[in-house]
């Protein structure tokens, strides 16, 4: 039965109506009659894997392999809900902490590691100007320092070094 409905409820002027008292012409009156005369409608939810069949993709001879790969990817995603870059290298370097955004994590590095994926070791330098040992990353900040492994030891300058060529020394 076609029923004229006001544009207040729908953008179409004719709508097919199922259930309720179909002889009623007013939308408001029909709506009230639906509980007395309902129509059963079967709805269901299926997974994407129900669609990935040879029936839906008759021309694709690899559909079963593709479905298996997609299922593997979905299961892997669901079993590891937080993703960090390079999984923080490994558990010795850092721990992946949930950032709260889109299942993306941030690496919380152990004390001797740094970087977005905790793959960069923190190297200790001997500050030759202040006679101290400090952790300085391989950046221009550390240009006045030497690697502790070089062997200058105890913050002393190597022979024949001056402050000016220490600043010009690249790490």
C-alpha positions in Angstrom: 0.0 0.0 0.0 1.3 3.4 -0.8 0.6 6.1 1.6 1.1 9.9 1.3 3.3 11.1 4.0 4.1 14.7 4.8 7.5 16.1 4.0 7.9 16.7 7.7 8.9 13.0 8.2 10.4 11.9 4.8 11.9 13.5 1.7 9.8 11.3 -0.6 6.1 11.9 -1.1 5.3 8.1 -1.5 6.6 5.5 0.9 5.9 1.8 1.1 4.5 0.8 4.5 4.7 -2.6 6.1 2.9 -3.5 9.3 0.5 -1.4 11.3 -3.0 -0.7 10.0 -2.4 0.1 6.3 -5.8 1.6 5.9 -4.9 4.6 8.1 -3.9 7.6 6.0 -2.3 9.7 8.8 1.3 8.9 9.6 0.8 9.7 13.3 -2.2 7.4 13.5 -0.5 4.6 11.5 2.6 4.8 13.8 0.4 4.2 16.8 -1.1 1.1 15.2 2.2 -0.6 14.5 2.4 -2.2 18.0 -1.0 -3.9 17.3 -0.1 -5.1 13.8 3.6 -5.6 13.5 5.5 -7.1 10.6 8.3 -9.5 11.4 11.5 -8.5 9.6 14.6 -10.7 9.9 17.8 -8.8 10.4 21.2 -10.4 10.9 24.8 -9.5 11.2 27.5 -11.4 9.3 31.2 -11.1 9.2 33.2 -9.9 6.2 34.3 -13.5 5.8 30.8 -14.5 4.8 31.1 -12.2 1.8 34.5 -13.4 0.7 33.3 -16.5 -1.1 33.4 -17.9 -4.6 29.7 -17.1 -4.9 30.4 -13.4 -4.5 33.7 -13.4 -6.3 33.3 -16.0 -9.0 36.1 -14.6 -11.2 38.7 -14.7 -8.4 40.4 -18.1 -8.0 42.4 -16.9 -5.0 39.4 -15.7 -2.9 39.8 -18.4 -0.3 43.5 -17.5 0.2 42.6 -13.8 0.4 39.9 -14.5 2.9 42.4 -16.5 5.0 45.0 -13.7 4.9 42.4 -11.1 5.9 41.2 -13.3 8.7 44.8 -13.7 9.9 45.3 -9.9 9.8 42.1 -9.2 11.7 42.9 -11.8 14.4 46.4 -10.4 14.7 45.0 -6.8 15.1 42.5 -7.9 17.7 45.0 -10.0 19.7 47.5 -7.1 19.9 45.4 -4.0 20.4 48.2 -1.5 20.9 50.8 -0.8 18.2 54.1 0.8 18.8 56.9 1.6 16.2 59.0 -1.6 15.9 57.2 -2.9 19.0 59.8 -0.8 21.0 62.6 -3.1 19.6 62.0 -5.7 22.3 61.1 -5.9 26.0 64.7 -5.3 27.1 64.7 -1.9 25.4 61.2 -0.7 26.3 57.5 -1.2 26.9 54.6 -0.2 24.6 52.2 1.9 26.5 48.7 2.7 25.2 48.4 6.3 24.2 44.6 6.2 24.3 44.3 7.1 20.6 43.4 4.6 17.8 45.1 1.7 19.5 48.5 3.4 19.0 51.1 3.2 21.7 54.1 5.1 22.8 57.4 3.4 23.7 58.4 3.9 27.3 62.2 3.2 27.0 64.3 1.6 29.7 67.0 3.8 31.3 69.7 2.9 28.8 67.7 3.3 25.6 66.0 6.2 23.8 64.3 7.0 20.5 60.8 6.5 19.1 61.3 2.7 19.2 63.8 2.5 22.0 66.5 1.3 19.5 69.1 4.0 20.2 71.4 3.4 23.2 72.1 6.3 25.5 75.8 6.9 25.4 77.6 8.4 28.3 80.1 11.2 27.6 82.8 12.8 29.6 82.2 16.5 29.7 85.8 17.8 29.3 84.8 21.4 30.3 83.1 20.6 33.5 84.9 17.4 34.7 81.7 15.4 34.9 80.2 12.3 33.3 76.7 12.8 31.8 74.3 11.1 29.4 74.2 13.2 26.2 72.7 11.9 23.0 74.6 12.0 19.7 73.4 15.5 18.9 75.1 18.9 18.6 74.5 19.3 22.3 77.3 16.8 22.9 79.8 18.5 20.6 82.0 19.6 23.6 82.1 16.0 25.0 83.9 12.8 24.1 82.7 9.3 24.2 83.6 7.6 27.5 84.8 4.6 25.5 87.5 6.8 23.8 89.5 6.6 27.1 90.3 10.2 28.0 89.0 9.3 31.5 88.2 11.4 34.5 87.1 14.4 32.5 90.6 15.4 31.5 91.4 16.7 28.0 93.4 14.7 25.7 96.9 16.2 25.1 97.2 18.9 22.4 93.5 19.7 22.6 92.1 23.1 23.1 88.6 24.3 23.9 88.2 25.8 20.4 88.9 22.5 18.6 86.7 20.6 21.0 83.8 22.7 19.9 84.7 22.1 16.3 85.0 18.3 16.9 82.1 16.3 15.5 80.9 13.2 17.2 
